[in-house]
Amino acid sequence: MEFNQLESFISVVKHNSFSYAAKELYITQPTVSNNIQNLEKELNTTLLNRTSKTINLTDSGKIFYKYAVELINIRDKAKYILSEHSNKVEGEIEITASSIPEQYILPYIIKDFLNIYPKVSFSMTHKNSKDIIDDILEGKLNFGIVGARYHSDMLEYIDFYEDELILCTPNNDNYTLSENDYLDIDALFSEKLILRKKGSGTRRLIEQKLSVMDISLDDLNIVSQIDSNEMIKKMIELGLGVSFISKIAVKNEIDLKLLKPLKIKDLELKRSFYFVYSKNRTLSPVVEAFKDFLINWKDINHITP
């Protein structure tokens, strides 16, 4: 079993394509195919279903994929430990993150990280918090950035940023309260509410906090369920409803007087964002460096909500 075979297998699974795997690894497509065929021959099993238009993992492939990723990460960690100094940290970090950290927090983190480790590059993928957690538990991801905790004995969470949700309304004559004034909870029942879709950490926090006050989302007038924070902000601005949204996400709109932030009496909507990873997996050296950086970044971050 050779590392180039493992890398070909992992890349095909990641891209669901032999041609994209070849481009990523800077080898020919036939070489990718041969690497995987030789790997299957050595393992005496079929790892990939190639009969349909899409490439799918067989049951054996699903089992082996986790070990393949683990073997590559252990190799990289060994190479890293043998290096003389941490400033030699280099490579690509592929981050899968939920909406708010992806759009409004990670750019600051990446900027500070690259000041220390300039030879590192980043790629970014967006998913909601629940899907990220599921992918880690299924072995599809090693780690992720999420806005909600989902309990599992297999997971480790590191919080690196405290966030707060606020109720945002249009800044017009229909809303006469001053910024950051408190509304009575009963006011929610008369509002058109725009929410994130299920799986979002934002929605999960709202559900949890309202349930403590014996309020279900079914009791409210939910007019839209949207994935995009930017679309939610624009809908609020146009008077199509109100929404709970991260304070950091609406800073510019509040400064420009496009939206008005309000709070609900006795409803505290604070949460943390987390770096989450599996306890049973070995992170690559560059990701370990990023994880350690986040632990310290919490105390020195330069974001002003």
N, C-alpha and C positions, 0 to 999 in steps of 0.2 A: 504494500500500500504506500503510495507516494503522495506528497503534499500537493503536487500539481493536479492529481486526480481528485483529491478532496476539494481543492479550490474550484475546479471545473464544475463539480457536482453542486457545491454551494451556490456558485454564481448562476447556474441554470435555474435552480430553484428560486433564487432571489428575483431574477428577471423574467422567469417563465419563458425563457427563450435561449436557444443555443447560439443564435447569431449575436445577441446582446452580450451573452457571457464571453464569447470570443473577443468582442470589442473591449470589454472591461479588462480581460486578462492579456490582451495584445497577442493573441494566438489565432490560428485559423479555426473555423468551425469544425472541420473534420478532426482536428486535434482535440477539441473539446469532446466530441462524440467518442473518439478512441479512448480518451482518459476515463470517461464514465463507463464505457463498455468493459475496459480492463478492470475497473474497480468492481463492477458487478460480477465479473468472472471470478475475481479473487474472493469476493464475499459469497459467491454461489447463490445470488439472488437478484431479482430485478428491482431497481430503485425507482425507476421512472416509468410511468405509462406514456407511451408515445403513439398510441393508436388514434387519439382524437386530435382536434385542432389545437387544443391546449395541452400543456405538459403538466401532468399531475404526479404527485408522489404516491407510490404504492404503500401498503402498510409497512413493508420492510424499509422503504425509503423514509417514511415518517420517523421510524425508530432510529435509523442510522443518522439522519440529518443532525439531530442534537449532538451526537458524538462527533460528527465531522466538524461542526462549528467549534466544539470543545477542543478538539485536537489542534485546530488552527490557532485558537486563542492561546493554548498552552505553549505551542511553538513560539508564537510572538512574544509571550511573556518571558520565556527562557532567553530569547534574544535580547529583550529589554534589560533583564537583570544582569546580563553580561556586559551591557554597555557601561561606560565609565561615569556618566553624569546624566542627571535628569533632563538637562537641556537638550539632550539628543532625542527627546520625545518627538516623534514625527509620524505621519500617516494620515489617514482619513477617518473622521468620526461621523458615522451615519446615525443621525438622531431622528427618532420618531417622537413627536410631541403633540400635545393637545393645543387647542387654539390660542388661548391667552398667552402661555409661555412662548409658543412658537412666534407669535406676531409682535409681542410687546416686551418680552424679558430676555429671551435668548440672544437677540442681537447685541445687547449690552454685555452679556456673559461671554459670548464669542469674542467680542472686541478685547475684553480684559484678558481672556485666555491666550489670545494670539499675541498679546504684548509679551507674554512669557514664553510661549511655544510657537514661534512664527512659522515653523515648518509643518504645522498641522493644517489640514483642510477639513471642511465640513460639507455634508449634504443633509438635507432636511426633508422629512416626510410628515404629513399631517394625518392624524387619526384622533378620534375622541378617546377619552381616558379609559373607558371600559374596553374598547377594542385593543388598546395598547396592552392593558393588563392581560387580556385573553391571549394575545400573541406571545407574551413572555411566558405564560404558563404552558402554552402549547409548544414552546421551543422555537417559535418563529423569530423572536427578538431576544437579544440579551438584556436590553435595558430600554427605558423610555422616560419621558418627562410627562407627568400627569398632574391633574388638578383635583384628584380625589383618591382616597385610600380604599382599596378593596381587600378585605382580610384574606390572607392565605399564609400558611406556615412556610410556604416556599419563597415568599417575597421579603425583600428588605427595602425600606423606604428611608430616604434622606431628604429632609425638608430644607429648602434653600431660599424660599421667598414667601413672605406673608402677604396675602391679598385680601381685599375686602370688596364685597358686592354692594352696589348702591342701586336704588331705584331711580331710573332715568326717565324723565318726561320731556315733552317738547318745551322749548322756552317760549311760550306764548301766553296770551291773556287767560287761557283756560286754567292755567296753573299759577296761582297768585302767591303761593308760599315762596319764601326766600330760599336760596340755595342751602342745602344741608339742614333744612327744617325737618321736623319729625311729623310723619303722618300717623294717624291711628290705623291699626291693622284692618279695620272694617272698610277703609277706603279702597282696599284692593278689590273688593267685591264689585265695585262700580266701574272698574277700569277694564279696558281692553288690554290683555296681557300678551306680550310676545315672548316666547321662550326658546331656548336652545332645544335641540332634539334629544331623545333618550340616549344615554351613554355619555353625555356631557357631564363633566365634573361640576360645572355651574348649576345645571339643572338638579343634579343629585343633592347638592348643598341646600338649594331652595326647598326641595321636597322634604329633606330631613328636618330643617328648621321649622317649616310650616307645620309638619306633622306633630311637633312638640306642642304647638298651639292648637292642636285638633283641627287643622285645616288641610284639606286634600286639594291637590291641583284640580281635581274634578269639580270642586266647589267654585272655581274661578272661571272667568270668561277668557279662555285662551283662544285668540284669534289667529295666531300663526306660530309655527314651530320651524325654526330656521337653524341651519348649520353655521352660517357666516355671521361673525360679530359685526363686520362692516355693514352688512345688509340690515342687521337689527338696528344699528345706530341710525342709518339713513331712514328706516321706517319710522323710528321714533321722531326724528327731525321733521318728517312729513306729516306727523300727527296721526299715524296709523295705530298707535298704541303706546304702551309704556313697557319697560323691561328692566329686570335686574341684570346688571352687567358689571364687569370688573372695573374698579376705580381707575386702574392704570390704562384701561382700554379706551376710556372716554375723556382722558385728560385734555386732549387738544380740543375736542368738541365743547367741553365745558368752558375752557379758556376763551373760545371764540363765541360763546353765548349761543351755541346752537342747541345745546341740551341743558337741562336743569337737573342737578342731583338732589335727591331727597332720601330720607331715612325713615324706616318704620319703627315706631315705638316698640321696645322690648324684643326687637328682632335683630340679633347680631349675626352678621353674615361674613365672618372672617374665616379664612381658610389658608392652607399652605399649598405651595407647589412642591412636587417631589421628584427626585431622581429615584426611580424604582428599578430593581434588578432581581434576578433569581439567585437565591442562596446556593443553588446547586450548580451554577455555571461559572466558568472562569472568564472574567472580562479581559479583553485585550489590553496590553500595556497603555496604549494611548487613551483608552476609555477609563482605565484606572486613574490615570493622571487627571482626566477631566472630572471624575467623581471626587477625587481628593480636592481639586480646585473648588468645586461647588460647596464643599463643606466649609471652606474658609471664606468663600465669596459672600455667603450669607451676612457676614459681619462687616463687609467692606463695600457692598454693592453701591453703585453710583446712580441708581434710578431714583428719581423724585416723583412720586405719584401726584 
